[in-house]
């Protein structure tokens, strides 16, 4: 499953199917990141709508799980959400690219929690500069690709 940003869609290709055509799962979305939880829900970021939605496979509209209140830096907003990680409790971690922070949204929350960065952009240990990829290990430690600082933060 990939984000096909330029064609505004999320596409799935079956492994070993021999086909060169994918199945469009979600269309009309400027997706930059996808994740899947243990229950098989698909999560996709939309950098134009500044939100993250959760989808059951086959569903086209999805359920809002992060952002969705316009572009901004408040706790209920995102500004160009890129990469995602979903843990076993369905907490959604979002690289909030233009706010230079990583946000955690608990299941059902209307506001997120800043878990990294959020101190404007910079290269101090408390700052991020355009975070991209992220990962939570089995011990709960957060790893963030701090793109403009050319470093990985833990």
N, C-alpha and C positions, 0 to 999 in steps of 0.2 A: 504494500500500500504506500503510495507516494503522493506528495503535494505537487501538482503540476501547476505551479503559480502562473506561468505565462499564458496558460490556457484556461485559467480560473476553474480548476477542478481538482478533485481527489480521485485517484485511479487505483484499481487493484489489478494486478496480473497474477494469474494462477501459476504457481511453480510447476515446472516440467510439463506445461500444457502444450508447448509447441506453437502457441499462438503469438502473433505479433500485435494483437489488439487487446487492450485492457478493458475492464469494466468500470464505467464511471459510477462512483459511489455517491459523490456530492458534486454538484455543478454550481456555477455562479458564486464561487468563493475564492478570495485571494488568500489562499492557505500558504503558510510558511512552515508549519509544524504539525505533525500528527503523533498521536500516542494511542495505545490500546491498553485497557485495564484487564485484570484477571477474569472478569465476567464477559469479555468480548465487546465491550462498548468502545467505540472509536471517538477520539477527541481531536478536534481540529481548530487551529487558530485562524482568525480572519484579520489580517493586518489593516484592512480598509474600514471594517466595522469595529475594530478595537475590542474584539471579544473572542471567547473560546466556547465552543459548543460540544456537547456529547451526543453521539448518534448511535442508535441501534442499527446494525447493518440492514440496509434496505430503506431506512428512514431518510427523508430529504431535508426536513426542517431542523431537527435536533433540539436539544434543551440547553439553554444558556447556563454556563457554569462559572464563567469569569468575565468581568468587564461588562460590556453592553450598555454603558452609560455615556457613550461618546468618548472622544479622545481627551485624555487628561492624566493628571498625576495624583488624583485623589485615591483613596483606598478602594473605591468602587469603580475605578476606571483603569484602563490600560492605554498605552500609546505605542502601537506597532508591536503587538505580541507575536513573538516568533516561535521558539522551540518550547516543547512541553515534556513533562514527565508526570505520570500518574502512579501513585503508590498503592499498596494493597487496601488502604482505607478509602480509596477514591479521592484522596487529596490531590488537587491539580497544582503543579508547579509551573509557572509561566515566566519565560524570559521576556521582561517588559523593556524591550530594546531602547526606545527613546526616553524612558524614565530612568535608565541605568540602574535597574533593580531586578530582583527575582521576587515574584509574589507567590504565596501559597494560598489557595482557596480551598477551604474545607467543604465537604459535601453539603450542599444546601445553603452555603454562606452568600450574603449579599455584598460583603466586603472581603478583600484579601488582606493578608498579613505580609509585610515586607520581611523577607528572610535573608536577603543579601543586598548590599548596595543601598540605593535610595538616598545617598548623600551627594547628589549631583554627580556629574561625571568627573573622573580623575583617576590617579594611580595609587592613592593611599590604600592601605589594607582594608579600609571600610568602604571603599568606592569601587564601582565598576564603570567601564566605558563601553557601552553598547554590547551587553551580554547576549550570547547566542546559545550554543548547546548547553544542556544541563543534564545531570544524572544524580540520583539518590542511591547510595549503596545499601547493602543489607543491614548496616548498622545505623542508617539514617543520616549519614553525612552527605552534604550537598556539594557537588562539584559543578563549577560554572566555567564555561569558556568565555573569558573576558577579552573580547575580540580586538578592541583598539589598543589594549595594553599588552597584547601578545602573550597572555599568560592564562593558566588554569588556576582557579581559586577553589579552595576547600573551606 
